[in-house]
Amino acid sequence: MSSRIAIGWAGRDITPDRPVSLRGLFNLRIATRVRDPLTLTALALESGGEQAILVSIDACAVDQEVLDRSRALLRERLPEFDPRKLVASATHTHTAPFAGGGIALQKDEEYLDDIRARYPDYMTTAEYTDLLVEALASAACEAWQSRREGAVGWGYSYAVVGENRRVRYFDDHAMMYGKTSEPDFSHIEGHVDHGVNLLFTYDSAGALTGVLVNIACPSQSNEGGQDYVSADFWHDTREELRELFGAGLFILPQCSAAGDQTPHRLIQTRAEERMLALKYGEGTYHRRDNSALRRDIARRIADAVADAEPAVRKDLRDQAVLKYVPRALDLPHWDVTDKEYAALQEEIARLRAQLEAVGESDRLNSTYTALRSRIAWCQRAVNRYHEPLKSVPVEINILRLGDIAFVTSPFEYYLDFGDRIKGRSPALQTFVVQLAGGGTYLPTERAARGLSYGAVPASCRVSPAGGQVIVDEAVSTLNALFAEG
């Protein structure tokens, strides 16, 4: 049954004010400057006694430790709120700090003496984790306590942002960011989704207060800046949207299923680079510091939002069914085969030989730290060969809001799975959200057959079959929620 909906927003600046290590690549990167701020945004919803708080973080991932600690604080500070109904997801930028103990390959404790010798004011991962946990909990509390009756409107638009990044060759092997100029290039492995799912919120007077923007692409136009903190294209998008709708607009970005997606084109790249240079000036396009692509993506997203909002105003809802179902699942483990184990052992031996050749004269050297991370990446799969897991416990969340739905996954969830959920969902629109927890890659069966980074045992704890379990469980839950009327 529909009830009046109450809405609350809050935001926090989570930019570190000291040097930090950045998460997302194999090599150790210390950020010594801030290119643009990192943001955490919380949206609280209440209707008919049901409650939910959705949080977006400019981060590479949201480790389970961060979520667990934030929920514990919320339990103390908001006893009337069920902390299980707080969900936080990452935009998946590669230029934000580590936070949480999680499953990261690289831990700054291993290099701390060397780091502090070079950067005396270095902010440790533990310190930044404390900052992020407090920001998450306090923003969630503020959003909940500031909720007021208002209205929501959902919309759908288009923006070309994500592209599939897995290149397939005639021998059927795949390569993430493979070359398409090779004679044996066959095709791009998978689909893209240029749809933009939108949720607008309005106060009781009809003024726009915030917008949730869900796209199938990680925030990685810079791919991996080496020495700066940045929210990537979401910073530029916030600027564009606030110029259009006002400085006080709350913006909550979500990354849909996009484990195999990138903002970088892999075909006709020179044509794109030329056009970006013509539009924004020479020197603005570079994979590591790409201001031109950032600005172009921001304009595309802002255009999509601006195109949809006037139409959405024709169908605002001040009453809506709200249902939130957290689900605990046990997913099938990716059991490492004898063949995969042998290949991993060979790779570790090769990497160790390279590491020995590099030496330890500079333990912060990019090559040295990348080799150590790659060895750890292989070793964790070797460990699972010796001690395979019976299953992998995970949390997903299913939310109904009126005619639309949200489904969260903790993984870098391949786009095909998101398509399967959206295609089978009874909702008018389904917002799939990845990296809402401490997951690794979760590829499709098709990707696993092609191998390559992101679809091999070292990248994945859960087998491709686990991705389908999430699809089936999410759709089953949604069918039940929408059958209630």
MOFENSUL-V178922 format. One line per field, one symbol per residue. phi: phi as a letter, one per 40 degrees, with the letter a starting at -180 (. if undefined). A space follows every 10 residues. Layout:
BEGIN
phi: ???
END
This chain:
BEGIN
phi: .cbdbbbbba abcbccbada ccbhbcccbb cbabcaccbb bbbbbaafgc aabbbbbcac abccdccccc cccccccbcc bcccccbbbb cgccbbccag cfbccbbcdc bdccccccbd cdccdccccd cccccccccc cccccccbca ababababac bcbcbbcbbc cgcbacfccc cccccbaccb cbbccbcbbc bbcccgccba acbbbcaccb ccgidcaaca cgcccccdcc ccccbhcccc bbcbccdacb bacccbbfcc ccdccccccb hcgcbadcab cccdcccdcc ccccccccdc ccdcacbcba cbbbbcbcbb cccccccdcc cccccccccc ccccccccgb cbccddcdcc cccccccccc cdccccbccc abcabbbbbb bgcbabbbbc cccccdcccc ccccccccbb ccbcfciccb cbcccccccc ggdgabdccb cbcddcccdc dcccccccdc ccccg
END
